[in-house]
Amino acid sequence: MIDPEKTDQAYQALHRVLVETRLMALDDEPTAKIAEILDWAELLPRHMAARDDKTAEFRDTLEAIVEKDARFSHALRAFAKPQPVRW
């Protein structure tokens, strides 16, 4: 689970990772790079669904994704600080 006070930020971060990854696919980024990001991203829902607190692990996973590609830094910022959703 994620700290209940960070749940909304976790969903926002996950959303941003998925949207950015979709943009990578639309921009014809190498599939190996997309797969590497998704390998990390698949851990995010697991952290959210865990019975024990995985808030730190969620953040660590986002940091690992940012290390692979800096364009995901907005997802890490969304988790760190609540931001308004802009549609």
N, CA, C and O atoms as a Tinker XYZ file with bonds, in Angstrom:
   348  protein
     1  N      0.833000   -1.173000    0.000000    73     2
     2  CA     0.000000    0.000000    0.000000    64     1     3
     3  C      0.880000    1.240000    0.000000    63     2     4     5
     4  O      2.070000    1.193000    0.311000    81     3
     5  N      0.280000    2.292000   -0.343000    73     3     6
     6  CA     0.935000    3.599000   -0.321000    64     5     7
     7  C      0.343000    4.362000    0.857000    63     6     8     9
     8  O     -0.836000    4.211000    1.179000    81     7
     9  N      1.160000    5.171000    1.487000    73     7    10
    10  CA     0.664000    6.029000    2.564000    64     9    11
    11  C     -0.644000    6.667000    2.086000    63    10    12    13
    12  O     -0.669000    7.299000    1.030000    81    11
    13  N     -1.723000    6.509000    2.846000    73    11    14
    14  CA    -3.024000    7.027000    2.398000    64    13    15
    15  C     -3.001000    8.503000    2.003000    63    14    16    17
    16  O     -3.793000    8.933000    1.165000    81    15
    17  N     -2.114000    9.266000    2.592000    73    15    18
    18  CA    -2.020000   10.678000    2.238000    64    17    19
    19  C     -1.348000   10.882000    0.882000    63    18    20    21
    20  O     -1.390000   11.983000    0.333000    81    19
    21  N     -0.731000    9.835000    0.337000    73    19    22
    22  CA    -0.038000    9.928000   -0.945000    64    21    23
    23  C     -0.749000    9.143000   -2.061000    63    22    24    25
    24  O     -0.248000    9.071000   -3.183000    81    23
    25  N     -1.899000    8.566000   -1.756000    73    23    26
    26  CA    -2.581000    7.727000   -2.740000    64    25    27
    27  C     -2.918000    8.487000   -4.018000    63    26    28    29
    28  O     -2.664000    7.987000   -5.114000    81    27
    29  N     -3.475000    9.664000   -3.899000    73    27    30
    30  CA    -3.825000   10.441000   -5.091000    64    29    31
    31  C     -2.587000   10.769000   -5.920000    63    30    32    33
    32  O     -2.621000   10.714000   -7.150000    81    31
    33  N     -1.492000   11.111000   -5.237000    73    31    34
    34  CA    -0.252000   11.407000   -5.953000    64    33    35
    35  C      0.289000   10.160000   -6.648000    63    34    36    37
    36  O      0.854000   10.247000   -7.738000    81    35
    37  N      0.114000    8.998000   -6.013000    73    35    38
    38  CA     0.573000    7.742000   -6.626000    64    37    39
    39  C     -0.203000    7.469000   -7.914000    63    38    40    41
    40  O      0.384000    7.098000   -8.931000    81    39
    41  N     -1.516000    7.652000   -7.867000    73    39    42
    42  CA    -2.313000    7.451000   -9.082000    64    41    43
    43  C     -1.917000    8.448000  -10.167000    63    42    44    45
    44  O     -1.848000    8.092000  -11.343000    81    43
    45  N     -1.663000    9.676000   -9.782000    73    43    46
    46  CA    -1.252000   10.689000  -10.747000    64    45    47
    47  C      0.108000   10.324000  -11.362000    63    46    48    49
    48  O      0.301000   10.474000  -12.568000    81    47
    49  N      1.033000    9.853000  -10.549000    73    47    50
    50  CA     2.350000    9.457000  -11.056000    64    49    51
    51  C      2.227000    8.273000  -12.006000    63    50    52    53
    52  O      2.841000    8.269000  -13.072000    81    51
    53  N      1.446000    7.277000  -11.633000    73    51    54
    54  CA     1.241000    6.119000  -12.498000    64    53    55
    55  C      0.629000    6.554000  -13.825000    63    54    56    57
    56  O      1.066000    6.110000  -14.887000    81    55
    57  N     -0.360000    7.402000  -13.770000    73    55    58
    58  CA    -0.991000    7.932000  -14.982000    64    57    59
    59  C      0.046000    8.594000  -15.886000    63    58    60    61
    60  O      0.064000    8.360000  -17.094000    81    59
    61  N      0.901000    9.414000  -15.301000    73    59    62
    62  CA     1.908000   10.132000  -16.082000    64    61    63
    63  C      2.909000    9.173000  -16.720000    63    62    64    65
    64  O      3.331000    9.383000  -17.857000    81    63
    65  N      3.286000    8.129000  -15.999000    73    63    66
    66  CA     4.207000    7.137000  -16.564000    64    65    67
    67  C      3.557000    6.459000  -17.767000    63    66    68    69
    68  O      4.196000    6.291000  -18.806000    81    67
    69  N      2.302000    6.072000  -17.631000    73    67    70
    70  CA     1.622000    5.400000  -18.733000    64    69    71
    71  C      1.451000    6.307000  -19.945000    63    70    72    73
    72  O      1.672000    5.881000  -21.078000    81    71
    73  N      1.062000    7.542000  -19.712000    73    71    74
    74  CA     0.872000    8.480000  -20.826000    64    73    75
    75  C      2.199000    8.754000  -21.525000    63    74    76    77
    76  O      2.264000    8.761000  -22.754000    81    75
    77  N      3.250000    8.978000  -20.750000    73    75    78
    78  CA     4.562000    9.249000  -21.355000    64    77    79
    79  C      5.061000    8.046000  -22.149000    63    78    80    81
    80  O      5.666000    8.205000  -23.209000    81    79
    81  N      4.808000    6.854000  -21.640000    73    79    82
    82  CA     5.222000    5.654000  -22.353000    64    81    83
    83  C      4.445000    5.508000  -23.658000    63    82    84    85
    84  O      5.013000    5.117000  -24.678000    81    83
    85  N      3.164000    5.818000  -23.633000    73    83    86
    86  CA     2.373000    5.790000  -24.865000    64    85    87
    87  C      2.925000    6.789000  -25.878000    63    86    88    89
    88  O      2.994000    6.487000  -27.070000    81    87
    89  N      3.319000    7.975000  -25.417000    73    87    90
    90  CA     3.915000    8.969000  -26.320000    64    89    91
    91  C      5.225000    8.457000  -26.920000    63    90    92    93
    92  O      5.531000    8.736000  -28.080000    81    91
    93  N      5.989000    7.717000  -26.138000    73    91    94
    94  CA     7.210000    7.111000  -26.667000    64    93    95
    95  C      6.874000    6.187000  -27.834000    63    94    96    97
    96  O      7.545000    6.208000  -28.865000    81    95
    97  N      5.845000    5.387000  -27.665000    73    95    98
    98  CA     5.438000    4.462000  -28.732000    64    97    99
    99  C      4.978000    5.229000  -29.963000    63    98   100   101
   100  O      5.322000    4.861000  -31.087000    81    99
   101  N      4.208000    6.285000  -29.764000    73    99   102
   102  CA     3.718000    7.081000  -30.889000    64   101   103
   103  C      4.849000    7.807000  -31.604000    63   102   104   105
   104  O      4.762000    8.090000  -32.799000    81   103
   105  N      5.917000    8.108000  -30.856000    73   103   106
   106  CA     7.085000    8.774000  -31.436000    64   105   107
   107  C      8.086000    7.779000  -32.019000    63   106   108   109
   108  O      9.196000    8.153000  -32.397000    81   107
   109  N      7.685000    6.510000  -32.089000    73   107   110
   110  CA     8.539000    5.458000  -32.642000    64   109   111
   111  C      9.870000    5.302000  -31.921000    63   110   112   113
   112  O     10.903000    5.046000  -32.539000    81   111
   113  N      9.828000    5.463000  -30.594000    73   111   114
   114  CA    11.017000    5.180000  -29.786000    64   113   115
   115  C     11.330000    3.689000  -29.910000    63   114   116   117
   116  O     10.434000    2.900000  -30.208000    81   115
   117  N     12.564000    3.294000  -29.690000    73   115   118
   118  CA    12.905000    1.872000  -29.767000    64   117   119
   119  C     12.068000    1.037000  -28.784000    63   118   120   121
   120  O     11.890000    1.399000  -27.621000    81   119
   121  N     11.573000   -0.070000  -29.288000    73   119   122
   122  CA    10.717000   -0.912000  -28.440000    64   121   123
   123  C     11.465000   -1.449000  -27.227000    63   122   124   125
   124  O     10.853000   -1.671000  -26.182000    81   123
   125  N     12.759000   -1.660000  -27.337000    73   123   126
   126  CA    13.535000   -2.136000  -26.183000    64   125   127
   127  C     13.532000   -1.095000  -25.068000    63   126   128   129
   128  O     13.483000   -1.451000  -23.891000    81   127
   129  N     13.583000    0.170000  -25.424000    73   127   130
   130  CA    13.547000    1.244000  -24.417000    64   129   131
   131  C     12.172000    1.311000  -23.757000    63   130   132   133
   132  O     12.065000    1.465000  -22.540000    81   131
   133  N     11.130000    1.194000  -24.564000    73   131   134
   134  CA     9.765000    1.193000  -24.027000    64   133   135
   135  C      9.573000   -0.008000  -23.094000    63   134   136   137
   136  O      8.996000    0.126000  -22.015000    81   135
   137  N     10.052000   -1.159000  -23.506000    73   135   138
   138  CA     9.928000   -2.362000  -22.674000    64   137   139
   139  C     10.655000   -2.191000  -21.347000    63   138   140   141
   140  O     10.168000   -2.638000  -20.308000    81   139
   141  N     11.804000   -1.554000  -21.377000    73   139   142
   142  CA    12.559000   -1.332000  -20.135000    64   141   143
   143  C     11.783000   -0.439000  -19.173000    63   142   144   145
   144  O     11.747000   -0.701000  -17.971000    81   143
   145  N     11.167000    0.606000  -19.696000    73   143   146
   146  CA    10.343000    1.487000  -18.855000    64   145   147
   147  C      9.158000    0.699000  -18.300000    63   146   148   149
   148  O      8.836000    0.812000  -17.117000    81   147
   149  N      8.512000   -0.092000  -19.145000    73   147   150
   150  CA     7.352000   -0.860000  -18.686000    64   149   151
   151  C      7.737000   -1.931000  -17.663000    63   150   152   153
   152  O      6.945000   -2.262000  -16.781000    81   151
   153  N      8.947000   -2.469000  -17.781000    73   151   154
   154  CA     9.410000   -3.423000  -16.769000    64   153   155
   155  C      9.415000   -2.784000  -15.387000    63   154   156   157
   156  O      9.038000   -3.416000  -14.400000    81   155
   157  N      9.839000   -1.542000  -15.322000    73   155   158
   158  CA     9.813000   -0.822000  -14.042000    64   157   159
   159  C      8.388000   -0.412000  -13.673000    63   158   160   161
   160  O      7.980000   -0.533000  -12.518000    81   159
   161  N      7.640000    0.070000  -14.655000    73   159   162
   162  CA     6.289000    0.581000  -14.393000    64   161   163
   163  C      5.356000   -0.492000  -13.856000    63   162   164   165
   164  O      4.446000   -0.193000  -13.082000    81   163
   165  N      5.572000   -1.734000  -14.258000    73   163   166
   166  CA     4.674000   -2.780000  -13.783000    64   165   167
   167  C      4.782000   -2.991000  -12.269000    63   166   168   169
   168  O      3.895000   -3.595000  -11.667000    81   167
   169  N      5.844000   -2.506000  -11.659000    73   167   170
   170  CA     5.981000   -2.613000  -10.202000    64   169   171
   171  C      5.083000   -1.620000   -9.458000    63   170   172   173
   172  O      4.708000   -1.865000   -8.312000    81   171
   173  N      4.743000   -0.520000  -10.093000    73   171   174
   174  CA     3.991000    0.526000   -9.411000    64   173   175
   175  C      2.645000    0.044000   -8.873000    63   174   176   177
   176  O      2.362000    0.281000   -7.699000    81   175
   177  N      1.797000   -0.620000   -9.667000    73   175   178
   178  CA     0.524000   -1.105000   -9.109000    64   177   179
   179  C      0.740000   -2.158000   -8.016000    63   178   180   181
   180  O     -0.048000   -2.245000   -7.075000    81   179
   181  N      1.795000   -2.950000   -8.140000    73   179   182
   182  CA     2.082000   -3.937000   -7.093000    64   181   183
   183  C      2.369000   -3.250000   -5.764000    63   182   184   185
   184  O      1.901000   -3.688000   -4.714000    81   183
   185  N      3.139000   -2.175000   -5.820000    73   183   186
   186  CA     3.417000   -1.425000   -4.591000    64   185   187
   187  C      2.122000   -0.856000   -4.011000    63   186   188   189
   188  O      1.923000   -0.856000   -2.796000    81   187
   189  N      1.255000   -0.376000   -4.883000    73   187   190
   190  CA    -0.004000    0.213000   -4.418000    64   189   191
   191  C     -0.917000   -0.833000   -3.799000    63   190   192   193
   192  O     -1.665000   -0.520000   -2.873000    81   191
   193  N     -0.874000   -2.055000   -4.282000    73   191   194
   194  CA    -1.772000   -3.113000   -3.810000    64   193   195
   195  C     -1.203000   -3.918000   -2.637000    63   194   196   197
   196  O     -1.910000   -4.742000   -2.057000    81   195
   197  N      0.040000   -3.691000   -2.289000    73   195   198
   198  CA     0.667000   -4.467000   -1.209000    64   197   199
   199  C     -0.046000   -4.245000    0.117000    63   198   200   201
   200  O     -0.652000   -3.199000    0.347000    81   199
   201  N      0.037000   -5.229000    0.969000    73   199   202
   202  CA    -0.593000   -5.123000    2.293000    64   201   203
   203  C      0.215000   -4.246000    3.247000    63   202   204   205
   204  O     -0.341000   -3.607000    4.140000    81   203
   205  N      1.538000   -4.225000    3.046000    73   203   206
   206  CA     2.375000   -3.395000    3.909000    64   205   207
   207  C      2.769000   -2.117000    3.160000    63   206   208   209
   208  O      2.553000   -1.994000    1.954000    81   207
   209  N      3.341000   -1.191000    3.888000    73   207   210
   210  CA     3.664000    0.123000    3.334000    64   209   211
   211  C      4.798000    0.014000    2.321000    63   210   212   213
   212  O      5.903000   -0.415000    2.655000    81   211
   213  N      4.518000    0.404000    1.091000    73   211   214
   214  CA     5.499000    0.382000    0.011000    64   213   215
   215  C      5.700000    1.779000   -0.579000    63   214   216   217
   216  O      6.082000    1.921000   -1.740000    81   215
   217  N      5.439000    2.800000    0.226000    73   215   218
   218  CA     5.574000    4.172000   -0.261000    64   217   219
   219  C      7.000000    4.450000   -0.727000    63   218   220   221
   220  O      7.201000    5.011000   -1.804000    81   219
   221  N      7.980000    4.065000    0.067000    73   219   222
   222  CA     9.382000    4.300000   -0.301000    64   221   223
   223  C      9.749000    3.528000   -1.561000    63   222   224   225
   224  O     10.459000    4.045000   -2.423000    81   223
   225  N      9.268000    2.289000   -1.669000    73   223   226
   226  CA     9.562000    1.486000   -2.853000    64   225   227
   227  C      8.921000    2.086000   -4.108000    63   226   228   229
   228  O      9.501000    2.039000   -5.193000    81   227
   229  N      7.722000    2.648000   -3.950000    73   227   230
   230  CA     7.047000    3.307000   -5.068000    64   229   231
   231  C      7.909000    4.459000   -5.560000    63   230   232   233
   232  O      8.157000    4.594000   -6.758000    81   231
   233  N      8.365000    5.291000   -4.625000    73   231   234
   234  CA     9.226000    6.417000   -4.989000    64   233   235
   235  C     10.531000    5.931000   -5.628000    63   234   236   237
   236  O     10.987000    6.497000   -6.622000    81   235
   237  N     11.125000    4.885000   -5.056000    73   235   238
   238  CA    12.363000    4.334000   -5.618000    64   237   239
   239  C     12.159000    3.846000   -7.049000    63   238   240   241
   240  O     13.037000    4.014000   -7.895000    81   239
   241  N     11.017000    3.249000   -7.317000    73   239   242
   242  CA    10.714000    2.767000   -8.665000    64   241   243
   243  C     10.573000    3.938000   -9.626000    63   242   244   245
   244  O     11.076000    3.886000  -10.748000    81   243
   245  N      9.898000    4.986000   -9.196000    73   243   246
   246  CA     9.803000    6.178000  -10.045000    64   245   247
   247  C     11.186000    6.761000  -10.316000    63   246   248   249
   248  O     11.479000    7.184000  -11.434000    81   247
   249  N     12.029000    6.782000   -9.297000    73   247   250
   250  CA    13.388000    7.291000   -9.485000    64   249   251
   251  C     14.161000    6.435000  -10.485000    63   250   252   253
   252  O     14.930000    6.962000  -11.290000    81   251
   253  N     13.963000    5.135000  -10.438000    73   251   254
   254  CA    14.631000    4.239000  -11.390000    64   253   255
   255  C     14.156000    4.513000  -12.812000    63   254   256   257
   256  O     14.949000    4.464000  -13.753000    81   255
   257  N     12.881000    4.798000  -12.970000    73   255   258
   258  CA    12.342000    5.123000  -14.292000    64   257   259
   259  C     12.960000    6.428000  -14.796000    63   258   260   261
   260  O     13.324000    6.535000  -15.967000    81   259
   261  N     13.075000    7.408000  -13.919000    73   259   262
   262  CA    13.674000    8.694000  -14.302000    64   261   263
   263  C     15.143000    8.510000  -14.675000    63   262   264   265
   264  O     15.642000    9.187000  -15.575000    81   263
   265  N     15.835000    7.606000  -13.996000    73   263   266
   266  CA    17.234000    7.328000  -14.349000    64   265   267
   267  C     17.335000    6.767000  -15.768000    63   266   268   269
   268  O     18.308000    7.026000  -16.475000    81   267
   269  N     16.331000    6.004000  -16.177000    73   267   270
   270  CA    16.322000    5.442000  -17.532000    64   269   271
   271  C     15.994000    6.506000  -18.579000    63   270   272   273
   272  O     16.510000    6.474000  -19.696000    81   271
   273  N     15.123000    7.453000  -18.198000    73   271   274
   274  CA    14.727000    8.491000  -19.144000    64   273   275
   275  C     14.198000    9.696000  -18.359000    63   274   276   277
   276  O     13.174000    9.613000  -17.681000    81   275
   277  N     14.901000   10.790000  -18.464000    73   275   278
   278  CA    14.583000   11.987000  -17.677000    64   277   279
   279  C     13.218000   12.588000  -17.991000    63   278   280   281
   280  O     12.689000   13.356000  -17.188000    81   279
   281  N     12.645000   12.257000  -19.131000    73   279   282
   282  CA    11.342000   12.855000  -19.459000    64   281   283
   283  C     10.241000   12.394000  -18.498000    63   282   284   285
   284  O      9.147000   12.958000  -18.494000    81   283
   285  N     10.526000   11.370000  -17.685000    73   283   286
   286  CA     9.549000   10.895000  -16.700000    64   285   287
   287  C      9.662000   11.637000  -15.364000    63   286   288   289
   288  O      8.985000   11.279000  -14.400000    81   287
   289  N     10.500000   12.652000  -15.303000    73   287   290
   290  CA    10.686000   13.365000  -14.033000    64   289   291
   291  C      9.394000   14.020000  -13.547000    63   290   292   293
   292  O      9.216000   14.218000  -12.345000    81   291
   293  N      8.501000   14.354000  -14.459000    73   291   294
   294  CA     7.224000   14.950000  -14.039000    64   293   295
   295  C      6.387000   13.949000  -13.238000    63   294   296   297
   296  O      5.597000   14.356000  -12.386000    81   295
   297  N      6.546000   12.669000  -13.493000    73   295   298
   298  CA     5.827000   11.659000  -12.709000    64   297   299
   299  C      6.363000   11.618000  -11.280000    63   298   300   301
   300  O      5.593000   11.511000  -10.326000    81   299
   301  N      7.663000   11.702000  -11.139000    73   299   302
   302  CA     8.267000   11.728000   -9.804000    64   301   303
   303  C      7.853000   12.988000   -9.058000    63   302   304   305
   304  O      7.555000   12.931000   -7.865000    81   303
   305  N      7.830000   14.115000   -9.741000    73   303   306
   306  CA     7.379000   15.362000   -9.100000    64   305   307
   307  C      5.914000   15.265000   -8.687000    63   306   308   309
   308  O      5.536000   15.768000   -7.629000    81   307
   309  N      5.093000   14.628000   -9.505000    73   307   310
   310  CA     3.670000   14.473000   -9.163000    64   309   311
   311  C      3.498000   13.648000   -7.906000    63   310   312   313
   312  O      2.583000   13.897000   -7.121000    81   311
   313  N      4.364000   12.669000   -7.704000    73   311   314
   314  CA     4.287000   11.853000   -6.494000    64   313   315
   315  C      4.790000   12.631000   -5.287000    63   314   316   317
   316  O      4.266000   12.481000   -4.184000    81   315
   317  N      5.793000   13.450000   -5.492000    73   315   318
   318  CA     6.392000   14.193000   -4.388000    64   317   319
   319  C      5.474000   15.304000   -3.875000    63   318   320   321
   320  O      5.455000   15.606000   -2.682000    81   319
   321  N      4.727000   15.896000   -4.778000    73   319   322
   322  CA     3.906000   17.046000   -4.406000    64   321   323
   323  C      2.604000   17.002000   -5.186000    63   322   324   325
   324  O      2.618000   16.814000   -6.402000    81   323
   325  N      1.486000   17.172000   -4.507000    73   323   326
   326  CA     0.215000   17.166000   -5.244000    64   325   327
   327  C      0.179000   18.300000   -6.258000    63   326   328   329
   328  O      0.588000   19.426000   -5.973000    81   327
   329  N     -0.316000   17.981000   -7.442000    73   327   330
   330  CA    -0.459000   18.951000   -8.503000    64   329   331
   331  C     -1.852000   18.840000   -9.077000    63   330   332   333
   332  O     -2.422000   17.750000   -9.125000    81   331
   333  N     -2.406000   19.956000   -9.514000    73   331   334
   334  CA    -3.743000   19.876000  -10.117000    64   333   335
   335  C     -3.701000   19.075000  -11.410000    63   334   336   337
   336  O     -2.735000   19.138000  -12.170000    81   335
   337  N     -4.755000   18.331000  -11.640000    73   335   338
   338  CA    -4.872000   17.573000  -12.880000    64   337   339
   339  C     -5.324000   18.519000  -13.974000    63   338   340   341
   340  O     -6.276000   19.279000  -13.798000    81   339
   341  N     -4.630000   18.470000  -15.115000    73   339   342
   342  CA    -4.994000   19.335000  -16.247000    64   341   343
   343  C     -5.349000   18.444000  -17.418000    63   342   344   345
   344  O     -4.514000   17.678000  -17.900000    81   343
   345  N     -6.548000   18.540000  -17.862000    73   343   346
   346  CA    -7.010000   17.690000  -18.969000    64   345   347
   347  C     -7.007000   18.432000  -20.238000    63   346   348
   348  O     -7.365000   17.879000  -21.277000    81   347
